[in-house]
Amino acid sequence: MPYFRERGSGHIIQVTSIAGRIGPIGRAPYAAAKWGVEGFSETMAKEVGPLGVKVTIVEPGGFRTDFAGSSTELREGRPEYDATVGNTARFQRDYDGKQPGDPARAAAALLKLASVEEPPLRIVLGIDAFNAAEANDLAKIELGEKVRLQNQLEALLEEAHIKLSSLVSDLLGASARRMLKALADGENRSRGSGRPGRSALARHAGTAA
């Protein structure tokens, strides 16, 4: 980094994994490490970007290397997790050597990436990584859209409730005012005709008692 700062340019390429974008079953510690590298790299990109230094996070999928072979110890775990962790471990063993990614093509892609003047912050390598990233991001977008629509609906219902409450209050108020006016008019007519009105009858009943 001191050399990059002195030159005012440079390109740091961090190879993580598609597990740094999604949480794969049975790979919690591995995914946690990759997410940590991605978080560190994304923050570093914002810090060194003004200095002319670029950062790219590379997220490879499955490649035909020894990653899933003898270099990795796979355990199926406890019986309670057989349908998840155990199934993933068995799949990984069977998948070894059958991964769609070609290491030679990945190396060529990295060399080309190193020569790009304005490199992206992230790239995915491999069709399986691309499909997984796309499905994961679309699911997040769909979830966000559902939450947004739910919030809009709740806001509309709340607004409608407030308006309905105000309308009911106005109607009840208007009805009460009409009733009081009708009583007052009736009492005035009774006074004009010499007959005791409702208030007079009430006072008379109270006196008699």
C-alpha positions in Angstrom: 0.0 0.0 0.0 2.8 2.6 0.6 4.0 2.0 -2.9 0.5 2.4 -4.3 0.1 5.6 -2.3 3.4 7.0 -3.6 2.4 6.2 -7.2 -1.1 7.4 -6.8 -2.4 4.3 -8.6 -2.7 0.5 -8.2 -5.2 -2.3 -8.2 -5.8 -4.8 -5.4 -7.6 -8.0 -6.4 -9.1 -9.9 -3.5 -10.2 -13.5 -4.3 -13.0 -14.5 -2.0 -15.9 -16.8 -3.0 -19.5 -16.8 -4.0 -19.9 -17.8 -0.3 -18.9 -14.2 0.5 -22.2 -13.1 -1.1 -24.6 -15.9 0.0 -24.6 -18.2 3.0 -24.0 -21.8 1.8 -25.3 -24.6 4.0 -22.6 -26.4 5.9 -20.0 -23.7 5.3 -20.7 -21.3 8.2 -17.0 -20.7 9.2 -15.9 -20.5 5.6 -18.7 -18.1 4.7 -18.0 -16.0 7.8 -14.3 -15.6 6.7 -15.3 -14.7 3.1 -17.9 -12.2 4.3 -15.2 -10.6 6.5 -12.8 -10.3 3.5 -15.5 -8.8 1.4 -16.5 -6.3 4.1 -12.9 -5.3 4.6 -12.3 -5.0 0.9 -15.4 -2.9 0.2 -14.5 -0.5 3.0 -10.8 -0.3 1.8 -12.0 0.5 -1.7 -13.8 3.6 -0.3 -10.7 4.6 1.6 -8.1 4.2 -1.0 -10.2 5.1 -4.0 -9.5 8.9 -3.6 -5.8 8.0 -3.7 -6.2 6.4 -7.2 -6.0 2.8 -5.9 -8.7 0.4 -7.2 -10.0 -2.7 -5.4 -11.9 -5.6 -6.9 -13.5 -8.5 -5.1 -13.5 -11.7 -7.1 -16.2 -14.3 -6.2 -15.5 -17.6 -7.8 -17.9 -20.5 -7.9 -16.9 -24.2 -8.3 -13.7 -24.8 -10.2 -12.0 -28.0 -11.0 -9.2 -27.7 -8.4 -8.4 -29.7 -5.3 -10.5 -27.4 -3.2 -13.2 -30.0 -2.6 -10.7 -32.9 -2.7 -7.9 -33.9 -0.3 -7.2 -30.3 0.7 -10.6 -30.1 2.4 -11.9 -32.2 5.3 -15.7 -32.6 5.0 -17.7 -33.8 8.0 -21.4 -34.6 7.8 -21.9 -33.5 11.4 -24.6 -34.6 13.9 -27.6 -36.7 12.8 -29.9 -33.8 13.4 -28.2 -31.9 10.6 -28.1 -34.7 8.1 -30.7 -33.1 5.8 -28.6 -29.9 5.6 -25.0 -30.1 6.6 -24.7 -33.9 5.9 -26.3 -33.6 2.5 -24.0 -30.7 1.6 -20.9 -32.7 2.6 -22.0 -35.7 0.5 -22.8 -33.4 -2.5 -19.4 -31.7 -2.2 -17.6 -35.1 -2.3 -19.5 -36.2 -5.4 -19.1 -32.7 -7.0 -15.3 -32.9 -6.8 -13.8 -32.9 -10.3 -17.2 -32.1 -11.9 -17.3 -28.4 -11.2 -18.2 -26.3 -14.2 -15.3 -23.8 -13.7 -12.1 -24.1 -15.7 -9.1 -22.9 -13.7 -7.2 -21.8 -16.9 -10.1 -19.6 -18.0 -10.3 -18.1 -14.5 -6.6 -17.2 -14.6 -7.1 -15.6 -18.0 -10.1 -13.6 -16.6 -8.0 -12.4 -13.7 -5.2 -11.2 -16.0 -7.6 -9.3 -18.1 -9.2 -7.8 -15.0 -5.8 -6.5 -13.9 -5.4 -4.6 -17.2 -8.9 -2.8 -16.9 -8.5 0.9 -16.4 -11.8 1.2 -14.4 -12.3 -2.2 -12.8 -15.6 -3.2 -11.1 -15.7 -3.5 -7.3 -17.1 -7.1 -7.6 -17.1 -9.8 -10.3 -18.3 -13.4 -10.1 -16.4 -16.2 -11.8 -18.3 -19.3 -13.1 -21.8 -19.9 -14.4 -22.8 -21.5 -11.1 -21.6 -18.5 -9.1 -23.4 -16.2 -11.5 -26.7 -18.1 -11.2 -26.4 -18.3 -7.4 -25.7 -14.5 -7.2 -28.6 -13.7 -9.5 -31.1 -15.8 -7.6 -29.9 -14.4 -4.3 -30.1 -10.8 -5.4 -33.5 -11.2 -7.1 -34.8 -12.8 -3.9 -33.6 -9.8 -1.9 -35.2 -7.4 -4.4 -38.5 -9.4 -4.3 -38.5 -9.3 -0.5 -37.7 -5.6 -0.4 -40.6 -5.0 -2.9 -43.0 -7.0 -0.6 -42.0 -5.0 2.4 -42.4 -1.8 0.5 -45.9 -2.7 -0.7 -46.8 -3.9 2.8 -45.7 -0.6 4.2 -47.7 1.3 1.6 -50.8 -0.8 2.3 -50.5 -0.2 6.0 -50.0 3.6 5.4 -53.1 3.7 3.2 -55.2 1.7 5.7 -54.1 4.0 8.5 -54.9 7.1 6.4 -58.3 5.6 5.5 -59.0 4.8 9.2 -58.2 8.4 10.2 -60.4 9.8 7.5 -63.2 7.4 8.4 -62.9 8.3 12.1 -63.0 12.0 11.2 -66.1 11.5 9.0 -67.9 9.5 11.6 -67.1 12.2 14.2 -68.4 14.9 11.9 -71.6 12.9 11.1 -72.3 12.3 14.8 -71.6 15.9 15.6 -73.9 17.1 12.9 -76.6 14.6 14.0 -76.3 15.8 17.6 -76.5 19.4 16.6 -79.7 18.7 14.6 -81.2 16.9 17.5 -80.5 19.7 19.9 -81.8 22.2 17.5 -85.0 20.2 17.0 -85.5 20.0 20.8 -84.9 23.7 21.1 -87.4 24.5 18.2 -90.0 22.3 19.8 -89.6 24.0 23.2 -89.9 27.4 21.5 -93.1 26.3 19.7 -94.5 25.0 23.0 -93.8 28.3 24.7 -95.4 30.2 21.9 -98.6 28.1 22.1 -98.9 28.3 25.9 -98.0 24.6 26.3 -95.2 23.7 28.6 -92.1 22.6 26.7 -89.9 19.7 27.5 -87.7 21.8 29.9 -90.8 23.2 31.6 -92.3 19.7 32.0 -89.0 18.5 33.5 -89.0 21.4 36.0 -92.6 20.7 36.9 -91.9 17.1 37.4 -89.0 17.9 39.7 -91.1 20.4 41.7 -93.9 17.8 42.1 -91.4 15.3 43.4 
